[in-house]
Amino acid sequence: MSSAYESRRQEAVTAVLEGGRLPSEVARDHGIASKTLLKWIRESHQSRSSRRSKLEQEIEALEMKLSGLRQEISKLQTFNA
């Protein structure tokens, strides 16, 4: 898909999700079918959920690593005391 298409798509989705406008109004203003815009909104939600899930997994892995590093620091402090 072209970047112009993606830009237009994102603009329309943002107008609904963040601008609080009605999908039918945004679709009419952009010259697209309401069903198309609703499909784009659903896809946007799925994409955001997927990204959120990946970020949550990464945060969990980093928290585990941090916990291990804290334990290692504690052991080193005990050893050097």
PyMOL commands that set and color helices and strands:
alter all, ss='L'
color gray80, all
select helices_A, chain A and resi 3-17+23-30+34-80
alter helices_A, ss='H'
color red, helices_A
deselect
rebuild
show_as cartoon
